[in-house]
């Protein structure tokens, strides 16, 4: 296996791009910094092309042509691709990728839990031990030490072999197509963040009135615009729990605002008047959001038993762990789908529209339909103030 090459000039990058054109299957990882910024700062992009390791310097290179080739790849192998894809989408300005294979997703289908570390996966499946002592390095500082570069190279040296071993096991269980599809759904989900005007739905809850949700919506749109303009983390302005405190305590003055402990004094000094105005001046009532649905506390007992039996039966038949087959948040999505009377499959999350739909989701929806009256009563609550 060739040693890694640290790529720091555009002419060196051209050689990497040529190699990528000849061979379209890559294993990749990223090292970045995201401490005092909203957007990640790329330190290194590691890529394994036919056992040749390239470490691309994110601080000096124009990677525009590189991003284009990643999107054209036959396969990009990652382990726990969430933050890597976030970074790729940010820098490349294109999304989502549909050619990702995530070894962490593969491991979850094989019964190893949802968040197996790369280190543990290598140890168990390849008998390889790697150090993880450089995790907290500043990857944007230069020069990088040989220890840092070696650590970074290790993250992609063994990744293709790990993927190959897992694919053999998945094929034996007839699960490979399901994993590939879930990786596409994951890449789609990472690309499609909640739109700014709906961010309040991620923070508010069913106890909040329409009035409070309107306040929350205004605060969150303002925060989003501010952090994007100056590139700072959202928590530097207002944490989500501070937003909740604001709409629940509804301060009318700077003095009342300063009594809310979850808000920094510096934020009150700089943005206090704006925050009070956002809480006070709301549009006409017709434009306030609808109340959010309550989480369903219980399904009618006979239906709950049938649902449990169905999920167990499908999990057994397909040999897929229950936590991979069906997640709690998807259940809530299905409750709302039934209560809203939607018949359009396309409104469901990609995970639910794919291979799960015929084997599990469609029969689940039929069962929930039997309990619609109960679900409507639980989910719907109207509170304007």
Secondary structure, DSSP 4 states (H G I P E B T S, - for coil): -PPPEEE-SHHHHHHHHHHHHH--EEEEEEEEE-SS-SSPEEEEEEEEETTEEEEEETTT---HHHHHHHHT-SEEEESS-HHHHHHHHHHH-----S-EEEHHHHHHHTTS-S---HHHHHHHHH------TTTT--TTSSSPPHHHHHHHHHHHHTHHHHHHHHHHHHHHTT-HHHHHHHHHHHHHHHHSPPPGGGTHHHH--TTS-HHHHHHHHHHHHHHHHHHHHHT--GGGT--HHHHHHHHHH---SHHHHHT-TTS-HHHHHHHHHHHHHHHH----GGGSPPPPPPPP----HHHHHHHHHHHHHHHHHHT--HHHH--HHHHHHHHHHHHTT---GGGS-HHHHTTHIIIIIHHHHHHHHHTHHHHHHHH------
